[in-house]
Amino acid sequence: MQDLILQTKNFELTQTDFLIRMLVAVGIGLVIGLEREFSNFQKGDIFAGLRTFSIVALCGFVCTFLSFIYFSWVFIAGLFAVIIIVAIWYWISAKQGDIGSTTEFALIFTYLLGGLTMLGYIEYSLALTVIILVLLSLKPKFKILVGQLTQDEVYAFIRFVIIALLILPFLPNTYYGPFEVINPQEIGWVVVLTSGIGFIGYILMKFLGSNRGLLLTGIVGGLVSSTVISWIFSKKSKETPTLSNGYALAIFAAATIMIIRVLFWVFLFNKSVLKDLFVPLLIVLIAAFGVTLFFYKKQQTKQRSEEKIPLGEPLNIREAVFFGLLYSGILLLVSYASDTYGEKGIYVTSAISALTDIDAISISVSKLAGESIQFLTAQNAILLATLTNTIIKIGITLWFGCKALKKKVLFGYGIIFIAGIIGFIILNA
């Protein structure tokens, strides 16, 4: 048994633990100090580098250790000492015209990381160290990024933050309505996700270009809702028809991710449902991936001057609110179908719920399969929802999209729909 060097009611420390944590604390100080010294290499003498950061990390480590042995305020006293030294140096450097404070705050944070490591939270210390290193090293890129932002984009970001952080958390998380399915906070989430995906797509297109930006937006958006992606980019295609190939690529990338999501949910909630459903869904997945790859290749060979492409509105709250209201109406329809027809209405419910996306129905029928409904019924309901959702996304594009996008979506989703029909036949053969 290892010798304990510290033991209290809620904490104990062995010699091995002490040495390992001490080395981690020194390592944290070294890597942060290395970054600071490298970034300020051209300046010559700097306030804090490799040695200073390592010593401050050790100081936080030792002060935390001494807090257990003597008094709890030892750590606080050490923190105040570091802050005072940093403040004095900042005052001296500010008088000389250097008003930057990044290194000073990083030094104070390094002291705290040393204390956190001593307490045994090594994973959290290392994670925070990585975040600090990323923020410190990306300073030149942040300057370039901020310099390229327009006033409208900054205001759009502020509006989004207000909605996501100041309005959404305070919406009531209670169910209302005839079937008690209308939840203001859930609707708020739909609005935030819809507007947020549109805003992320705008930023990615601006800084990565339409090719990579749209593809990445489709992949990320597909993790949330492929229907929202179809909605957003169909609307945007009217503003910038020249990006129809890119919008189609994003739409089909999201559709591919949607099928992967369905496979994941079914596997997670009821593996038995996946037994006969895997091959039909795999056929649809291959078709969706093939269409996405086709438009990706087409996008790569098509030359364009991306700098001249208008990006449209950064944040469209009106469209997001409208989609949230539509989502609420669909919830009421699904509840009505279930209440009126019961188990016999499971297919009706699947088709109606697919108007938004198929996560909810995939999870619901997977959980019920083998208990209140038959496995085949659940499998057919999931495939029906997939086909219906495909039709819905075709309808969204035909209604809101530009002429060029309509042709591309009809071609791509036509292939995916045929693959779904083949899968349906195989499942019921």
C-alpha positions as CSV (number, residue, x, y, z in Angstrom):
1,M,0.0,0.0,0.0
2,Q,1.3,3.4,-1.0
3,D,2.2,5.8,1.8
4,L,-0.3,8.6,2.3
5,I,1.2,12.0,2.7
6,L,-2.1,13.8,3.1
7,Q,-5.5,12.5,4.3
8,T,-8.6,14.4,5.3
9,K,-12.2,13.6,5.6
10,N,-12.9,14.2,1.9
11,F,-9.4,14.1,0.4
12,E,-6.3,11.9,0.4
13,L,-3.0,12.1,-1.5
14,T,-0.3,9.5,-1.9
15,Q,3.4,10.0,-2.9
16,T,2.7,8.7,-6.4
17,D,-0.3,11.0,-6.8
18,F,1.7,14.0,-5.6
19,L,4.5,13.4,-8.1
20,I,2.2,12.7,-11.1
21,R,0.1,15.8,-10.4
22,M,3.2,17.9,-9.8
23,L,4.6,16.9,-13.2
24,V,1.3,17.6,-14.9
25,A,1.2,21.1,-13.3
26,V,4.8,21.8,-14.5
27,G,3.8,20.6,-18.0
28,I,0.8,22.9,-18.1
29,G,3.0,25.8,-17.2
30,L,5.6,24.8,-19.8
31,V,3.2,24.6,-22.7
32,I,1.4,27.8,-22.0
33,G,4.8,29.6,-21.3
34,L,6.2,28.2,-24.6
35,E,3.3,29.6,-26.5
36,R,3.6,33.0,-24.8
37,E,7.4,33.1,-25.4
38,F,7.0,32.1,-29.0
39,S,4.3,34.6,-29.7
40,N,6.4,37.4,-28.1
41,F,9.7,36.3,-29.5
42,Q,10.2,39.4,-31.6
43,K,9.7,41.7,-28.6
44,G,12.9,40.4,-26.9
45,D,12.5,40.5,-23.1
46,I,8.9,39.6,-22.0
47,F,7.1,39.6,-18.7
48,A,6.5,35.8,-18.5
49,G,7.7,32.9,-20.5
50,L,8.6,29.2,-20.0
51,R,10.2,29.5,-16.6
52,T,7.7,32.0,-15.1
53,F,4.6,30.1,-16.2
54,S,6.1,26.8,-14.9
55,I,6.9,28.4,-11.5
56,V,3.4,30.0,-11.2
57,A,1.8,26.7,-12.0
58,L,3.9,25.1,-9.3
59,C,3.0,27.9,-7.0
60,G,-0.7,27.2,-7.4
61,F,0.0,23.5,-6.9
62,V,2.0,24.0,-3.7
63,C,-0.3,26.6,-2.2
64,T,-3.2,24.2,-2.7
65,F,-1.2,21.5,-0.9
66,L,-0.4,23.8,2.0
67,S,-4.0,24.8,2.3
68,F,-4.8,21.3,3.4
69,I,-1.9,21.2,5.9
70,Y,-2.1,24.7,7.4
71,F,-4.9,27.1,6.6
72,S,-7.4,27.2,3.7
73,W,-6.5,30.9,3.0
74,V,-3.0,30.0,1.8
75,F,-4.2,29.4,-1.7
76,I,-6.1,32.7,-1.7
77,A,-3.0,34.5,-0.4
78,G,-0.9,33.0,-3.2
79,L,-3.5,34.1,-5.7
80,F,-3.5,37.6,-4.4
81,A,0.3,37.7,-4.6
82,V,0.2,36.6,-8.2
83,I,-2.4,39.2,-9.0
84,I,-0.4,42.0,-7.3
85,I,2.8,41.1,-9.2
86,V,0.8,41.0,-12.5
87,A,-0.9,44.3,-11.7
88,I,2.5,46.0,-11.0
89,W,4.0,44.7,-14.2
90,Y,0.9,45.8,-16.2
91,W,1.2,49.3,-14.7
92,I,4.9,49.5,-15.7
93,S,4.3,48.2,-19.2
94,A,1.2,50.4,-19.8
95,K,3.3,53.4,-19.0
96,Q,5.7,52.3,-21.7
97,G,2.8,52.1,-24.2
98,D,2.2,48.3,-24.1
99,I,-1.4,47.9,-23.0
100,G,-1.9,44.2,-23.9
101,S,-3.1,42.0,-21.0
102,T,-3.4,38.6,-22.5
103,T,-0.2,37.2,-21.0
104,E,-1.1,38.7,-17.6
105,F,-4.5,37.0,-17.5
106,A,-3.0,33.7,-18.8
107,L,-0.5,33.8,-15.9
108,I,-3.2,34.2,-13.3
109,F,-5.2,31.4,-14.9
110,T,-2.1,29.2,-14.9
111,Y,-1.9,29.6,-11.1
112,L,-5.5,28.4,-10.9
113,L,-4.8,25.4,-13.2
114,G,-1.9,24.4,-10.9
115,G,-4.3,24.3,-7.9
116,L,-6.9,22.4,-9.9
117,T,-4.3,19.8,-10.9
118,M,-3.3,19.4,-7.2
119,L,-6.9,18.5,-6.3
120,G,-6.8,15.7,-8.8
121,Y,-8.9,17.2,-11.6
122,I,-6.2,16.4,-14.2
123,E,-8.6,15.9,-17.1
124,Y,-10.3,19.2,-16.6
125,S,-7.0,21.0,-16.1
126,L,-5.7,19.6,-19.4
127,A,-8.9,20.4,-21.2
128,L,-8.8,24.0,-20.0
129,T,-5.1,24.2,-21.0
130,V,-6.0,23.2,-24.5
131,I,-8.7,25.8,-24.7
132,I,-6.3,28.5,-23.4
133,L,-3.6,27.5,-25.9
134,V,-6.1,27.6,-28.8
135,L,-7.4,31.1,-27.8
136,L,-3.8,32.4,-27.3
137,S,-2.5,31.0,-30.6
138,L,-5.4,32.1,-32.8
139,K,-4.9,35.8,-32.0
140,P,-3.7,36.6,-35.6
141,K,-6.7,34.8,-37.1
142,F,-9.1,36.4,-34.8
143,K,-7.8,39.8,-35.9
144,I,-8.3,38.9,-39.5
145,L,-11.8,37.5,-38.8
146,V,-13.0,40.6,-36.9
147,G,-11.5,42.9,-39.5
148,Q,-13.6,41.2,-42.2
149,L,-16.9,41.4,-40.3
150,T,-19.5,44.0,-41.3
151,Q,-21.8,45.9,-39.0
152,D,-24.8,43.9,-40.1
153,E,-23.0,40.6,-39.2
154,V,-22.0,41.9,-35.8
155,Y,-25.6,43.0,-35.1
156,A,-26.9,39.6,-36.3
157,F,-24.6,37.8,-33.9
158,I,-25.7,40.0,-31.0
159,R,-29.4,39.4,-31.9
160,F,-28.8,35.6,-32.0
161,V,-27.0,35.7,-28.6
162,I,-29.9,37.6,-27.1
163,I,-32.4,35.1,-28.4
164,A,-30.3,32.0,-27.4
165,L,-29.0,33.1,-24.0
166,L,-31.4,35.8,-22.7
167,I,-34.8,34.7,-24.1
168,L,-34.8,31.0,-24.7
169,P,-33.7,30.0,-21.1
170,F,-36.6,31.9,-19.6
171,L,-39.4,30.5,-21.8
172,P,-41.7,28.2,-19.8
173,N,-40.8,24.5,-20.0
174,T,-44.5,23.5,-19.6
175,Y,-46.8,21.8,-22.0
176,Y,-50.0,23.6,-23.2
177,G,-52.7,23.1,-25.8
178,P,-55.5,20.6,-26.5
179,F,-53.2,17.6,-26.3
180,E,-50.6,19.2,-24.0
181,V,-47.8,19.0,-26.6
182,I,-47.1,22.7,-27.1
183,N,-44.0,23.6,-25.1
184,P,-42.7,27.2,-25.5
185,Q,-39.1,26.2,-24.7
186,E,-39.1,23.4,-27.3
187,I,-40.5,25.8,-29.9
188,G,-37.8,28.3,-28.9
189,W,-35.2,25.6,-29.5
190,V,-36.6,25.1,-33.0
191,V,-36.3,28.9,-33.7
192,V,-32.8,29.0,-32.3
193,L,-31.7,26.0,-34.3
194,T,-33.2,27.2,-37.5
195,S,-31.8,30.7,-37.3
196,G,-28.5,29.4,-35.9
197,I,-27.9,26.9,-38.7
198,G,-28.6,29.7,-41.2
199,F,-26.2,32.0,-39.5
200,I,-23.5,29.3,-39.2
201,G,-23.9,28.6,-42.9
202,Y,-23.5,32.3,-43.7
203,I,-20.3,32.6,-41.7
204,L,-18.8,29.3,-43.1
205,M,-19.5,30.5,-46.7
206,K,-18.0,33.9,-46.0
207,F,-14.7,32.6,-44.6
208,L,-14.4,29.1,-46.2
209,G,-16.0,29.8,-49.5
210,S,-19.2,28.4,-50.9
211,N,-17.7,24.9,-51.7
212,R,-16.4,23.9,-48.2
213,G,-18.8,26.2,-46.3
214,L,-22.0,24.8,-47.7
215,L,-20.8,21.2,-47.4
216,L,-19.8,21.6,-43.8
217,T,-23.1,23.4,-43.0
218,G,-25.0,20.5,-44.6
219,I,-23.1,18.0,-42.5
220,V,-23.5,19.9,-39.2
221,G,-27.1,20.9,-39.9
222,G,-27.9,17.2,-40.8
223,L,-27.0,16.3,-37.2
224,V,-29.9,18.5,-36.1
225,S,-32.5,18.6,-38.9
226,S,-32.2,17.8,-42.6
227,T,-35.6,19.4,-43.1
228,V,-34.4,22.7,-41.7
229,I,-31.4,22.6,-44.1
230,S,-33.7,22.1,-47.0
231,W,-35.9,24.9,-45.8
232,I,-33.0,27.4,-45.3
233,F,-31.1,26.7,-48.5
234,S,-34.2,26.6,-50.7
235,K,-35.0,30.1,-49.4
236,K,-31.5,31.2,-50.0
237,S,-31.4,29.8,-53.5
238,K,-33.8,32.6,-54.6
239,E,-31.3,35.1,-53.4
240,T,-28.2,33.5,-55.0
241,P,-29.2,31.1,-57.8
242,T,-25.6,30.8,-58.8
243,L,-25.0,28.7,-55.7
244,S,-27.6,26.0,-56.6
245,N,-25.0,23.3,-56.9
246,G,-23.6,24.2,-53.4
247,Y,-27.1,24.3,-51.9
248,A,-28.0,20.9,-53.4
249,L,-24.7,19.5,-52.0
250,A,-25.6,20.8,-48.5
251,I,-29.2,19.5,-48.8
252,F,-28.1,16.0,-49.8
253,A,-25.2,15.9,-47.2
254,A,-27.8,16.6,-44.5
255,A,-30.1,13.9,-45.9
256,T,-27.2,11.4,-45.7
257,I,-26.5,12.4,-42.1
258,M,-30.3,12.0,-41.4
259,I,-30.2,8.3,-42.4
260,I,-27.2,7.8,-40.1
261,R,-29.1,9.4,-37.3
262,V,-32.0,7.0,-37.8
263,L,-29.7,4.0,-37.7
264,F,-28.1,5.4,-34.5
265,W,-31.5,6.0,-32.7
266,V,-32.9,2.6,-33.7
267,F,-29.7,0.8,-32.6
268,L,-29.7,2.8,-29.3
269,F,-33.3,2.2,-28.3
270,N,-34.1,-1.2,-29.8
271,K,-31.5,-3.3,-31.6
272,S,-34.1,-5.9,-32.5
273,V,-35.8,-3.4,-34.8
274,L,-32.6,-2.9,-36.7
275,K,-32.3,-6.6,-37.6
276,D,-34.6,-6.5,-40.6
277,L,-34.5,-2.7,-41.1
278,F,-30.7,-2.4,-41.6
279,V,-30.6,-3.5,-45.2
280,P,-33.4,-1.2,-46.4
281,L,-31.9,1.8,-44.6
282,L,-28.5,0.9,-45.9
283,I,-29.8,1.0,-49.5
284,V,-31.3,4.5,-48.8
285,L,-28.0,5.6,-47.2
286,I,-25.9,4.4,-50.2
287,A,-28.2,6.3,-52.5
288,A,-28.1,9.5,-50.5
289,F,-24.3,9.3,-50.2
290,G,-24.0,8.6,-53.9
291,V,-26.1,11.7,-54.8
292,T,-24.0,13.8,-52.3
293,L,-20.8,12.6,-53.9
294,F,-22.1,13.4,-57.4
295,F,-22.9,17.0,-56.5
296,Y,-19.6,17.3,-54.6
297,K,-17.7,16.2,-57.7
298,K,-19.8,18.6,-59.8
299,Q,-19.1,21.4,-57.4
300,Q,-15.4,20.7,-57.6
301,T,-15.2,20.9,-61.4
302,K,-17.4,24.1,-61.6
303,Q,-15.3,27.2,-61.5
304,R,-16.6,30.4,-59.9
305,S,-15.5,33.7,-58.4
306,E,-16.6,33.2,-54.8
307,E,-15.7,36.7,-53.8
308,K,-18.4,38.2,-55.9
309,I,-21.2,35.9,-54.6
310,P,-23.8,37.8,-52.5
311,L,-24.4,35.9,-49.2
312,G,-27.8,37.3,-48.4
313,E,-29.1,38.1,-44.9
314,P,-26.9,36.8,-42.0
315,L,-29.7,36.1,-39.6
316,N,-33.4,35.6,-40.6
317,I,-35.5,35.6,-37.4
318,R,-38.8,35.9,-39.3
319,E,-38.3,32.7,-41.2
320,A,-37.1,30.8,-38.1
321,V,-40.2,31.9,-36.1
322,F,-42.5,30.8,-39.0
323,F,-40.8,27.4,-39.0
324,G,-41.3,27.2,-35.2
325,L,-45.0,27.9,-35.6
326,L,-45.2,25.3,-38.4
327,Y,-43.5,22.8,-36.1
328,S,-46.2,23.5,-33.4
329,G,-49.0,22.9,-35.9
330,I,-47.5,19.5,-36.9
331,L,-47.2,18.5,-33.2
332,L,-51.0,19.1,-32.9
333,L,-51.7,17.0,-36.0
334,V,-49.6,14.1,-34.8
335,S,-51.3,14.2,-31.4
336,Y,-54.7,14.3,-33.0
337,A,-53.9,11.3,-35.3
338,S,-52.6,9.2,-32.4
339,D,-55.6,10.1,-30.2
340,T,-58.2,9.4,-32.8
341,Y,-56.9,6.3,-34.5
342,G,-54.7,4.7,-31.8
343,E,-52.3,1.9,-32.9
344,K,-54.1,1.7,-36.3
345,G,-53.0,5.3,-36.9
346,I,-49.3,4.7,-36.3
347,Y,-48.6,5.0,-40.0
348,V,-50.6,8.2,-40.2
349,T,-48.7,9.5,-37.3
350,S,-45.4,8.5,-38.9
351,A,-46.3,10.3,-42.1
352,I,-47.4,13.5,-40.3
353,S,-44.5,13.6,-37.9
354,A,-42.1,13.3,-40.9
355,L,-43.2,16.8,-41.9
356,T,-40.5,18.1,-39.5
357,D,-38.0,15.3,-39.2
358,I,-38.0,11.6,-38.4
359,D,-36.0,11.5,-35.1
360,A,-39.1,11.6,-32.9
361,I,-41.0,8.9,-34.7
362,S,-37.9,6.7,-35.0
363,I,-37.3,6.8,-31.3
364,S,-41.0,6.4,-30.4
365,V,-41.7,3.3,-32.5
366,S,-38.4,1.8,-31.6
367,K,-39.2,2.0,-27.9
368,L,-42.7,0.6,-28.5
369,A,-41.6,-2.2,-30.8
370,G,-42.1,-5.7,-29.3
371,E,-44.3,-4.3,-26.6
372,S,-47.4,-2.4,-27.8
373,I,-46.7,-2.7,-31.5
374,Q,-45.2,-5.4,-33.7
375,F,-41.6,-5.1,-35.0
376,L,-42.7,-5.0,-38.6
377,T,-45.1,-2.2,-37.9
378,A,-42.3,-0.2,-36.3
379,Q,-40.0,-0.9,-39.2
380,N,-42.5,0.1,-41.8
381,A,-43.4,3.2,-39.8
382,I,-39.7,4.3,-39.8
383,L,-39.3,3.6,-43.6
384,L,-42.7,5.4,-44.2
385,A,-41.4,8.4,-42.3
386,T,-38.2,8.4,-44.3
387,L,-40.1,8.4,-47.6
388,T,-42.6,11.0,-46.4
389,N,-39.8,13.2,-45.2
390,T,-38.2,12.9,-48.6
391,I,-41.4,14.0,-50.3
392,I,-41.8,16.9,-47.8
393,K,-38.2,18.2,-48.6
394,I,-39.0,17.9,-52.3
395,G,-42.1,20.0,-51.7
396,I,-40.2,22.6,-49.7
397,T,-37.6,23.0,-52.5
398,L,-40.3,23.1,-55.3
399,W,-42.2,25.8,-53.3
400,F,-39.3,28.0,-52.1
401,G,-36.3,27.1,-54.3
402,C,-35.1,28.6,-57.5
403,K,-35.5,26.9,-60.9
404,A,-32.0,25.5,-61.0
405,L,-32.2,24.0,-57.5
406,K,-35.6,22.4,-58.2
407,K,-34.1,20.3,-61.0
408,K,-31.2,19.2,-58.9
409,V,-33.3,18.2,-55.9
410,L,-35.9,16.4,-58.1
411,F,-33.0,14.4,-59.6
412,G,-31.3,13.6,-56.3
413,Y,-34.3,13.0,-54.1
414,G,-35.9,11.0,-56.9
415,I,-33.0,8.5,-56.6
416,I,-33.2,8.5,-52.8
417,F,-37.0,7.9,-53.0
418,I,-36.6,5.0,-55.4
419,A,-34.1,3.5,-53.1
420,G,-36.6,3.9,-50.2
421,I,-39.3,2.1,-52.2
422,I,-36.8,-0.8,-53.0
423,G,-36.0,-1.0,-49.3
424,F,-39.7,-1.0,-48.4
425,I,-40.3,-3.9,-50.9
426,I,-37.4,-5.9,-49.4
427,L,-38.6,-5.3,-45.9
428,N,-42.1,-6.6,-46.7
429,A,-41.1,-9.4,-49.1
